[in-house]
Amino acid sequence: MFMHNKRLMYTVRVSEPNPRLANLILEQFGGPDGELAAAMRYFTQGLADSDPGRKDMLLDIATEEISHLEVVGSIIVMLNKGVKSAVAEGVQTGELLAALGGGTDSHTTALLYGGGIALTNSAEVPWTAAYIDTRGEPTCDLRSNIAAEARAKIIYERLIAVADDPGVKDALTFLMTREIAHQKSFEKALYSMTANFPPGKLPGDPAFVNKYYDMSQGPDNLRGPWNEGEQWEFVDDREKQMAVDGGDGTASVKLTRADKALEKRMMERTMSDAASDPVTGADLGAGPGAGATTKTKG
């Protein structure tokens, strides 16, 4: 059950309208790393989690993310306040036109949404449930949550860097800081599980779980704790990187006699004539810069 309190979690103080900045901040309203996506991610996890402690934490943070969505939405609405009124009342001025441009999609926000707020990111891409990557496995989901909070913090950092309104910067700094707090909670929850790696139940194949394949070779081929030390078997021999299962490295399938016959008929019907050199449309219409083409006869 939810009950709304009209007092925001953090006070929003906007010095003056700025629709272009409002458009950028939409990223944290309806973007992939925004507050709605975070709230839905943690709600879906919390509702399904059978551990009472994790369930409570996830629902607490999910609810807080909705309060953050309200803060972000309030900032956007306040930044759009002037243009919202101007568009609504049909004011026609050069200043209005200038306010709607400036290298962003703020004109779309004004014209399509009346200077209000939309569930889109800063490029006007609609919010989608595809942003939610809950898998129902705590060790997997908590790692995803940690990464999500890290991504959101970086987006807030970038918004703080472009914002010139002290009140907006202050509110964004609060939201950024809460991303740090949530990441700490998720990390504690992950590592409070005695066996948290690898995610899931099935163990890895011991023949491959400690191997590091050096697949990209050349200058600056550096080593580090990610591929050297006692826990790693470093494989840089190209031959040993192929058919690592001991087979011949080719793909095969067992077919029934009927399927084999159909396969043979299809191959015969679609077989290429490697000895031919047919004249093509590119040859007939070749102009400067076409490169070598097939010579036409006659």
Phi, psi and omega in degrees: 000138179239142174229127184274136173248128186292346178279125179293157176295328177220134185294132179260119178237111181249126184288320181200155179299147178202086185297332180291318176293322178302319181297320179295321183288344173306336180305324182267003174262304183239020179270174183296333179251017183277181187289325178295316179299319179297314182300314182291324178298312185283330176295314181296326177288314184296320181297329184265347185287132182270351179273119185302321182293313179294320179303312181298316180298313183296319179289326175300310184289323177301316180294320177297323180297326176294322177294327176292322177301321179293321178296311180299315179298321179294320177300313182297315180297317179295319179294334180266004189304312182295313182290330178298314180294318182296317179293318182297323183266003175073027179294134181240100180220158175295327179296321179297316179298319179295322182293332183275350181255217176093024173085012176234183177265024183298334177296324178295317178301317182290311186285319184277323184247011176064029181076010179272218184231145183228152177276071176224171171270188185290346177258014178069019175280124183299146176298146181219147177294348176296342176292341185271119186245031177299134180242353178077014176238111189307317183292332177282312183295320180295323176295321177296320180297318179300315179293322180296318179294322178295317179296317181297321179299318181295320178297318178297321177302316182291323177293320177299322182294328182265345181283136178247005180263118183303320180293320178294315177303318182298314180293319179295325178295320176300312181298319178299318182295323179293333175297322178296314181299318180293321178299319178298318179297316181294321178296317178298318180296320180296311186277355172281349175274119187305312178249097183244359179220136356285161178302146177091193188254323186283136176283158176284163177288118183300340180289339186233349190290339181250007182271143171239119181265117179279084188272338180248102186246146180154199179302152180059036177276079189272155176250156178197187182297346178282347181212011176221160185116177186297331185280349185249139166255109186275122183244107178245356177286119184302322180297325182278357176266354180249145180048053185292347179277355182094358178275198181263358176081011178253158179267141181213159178215143177270123181249153172288168180299321180294318179294323177298320180295317178296318179299319181294318179297319180295317180297318180294322182289327186252012184292139178276149174264100184292341182274349183277159175220074189290148173281130183245175177300326178295325177293315185292330182252019186294135177232192179304136178089000182284342183080194182291138178228167179285132180286133176275147183269153171096000000 
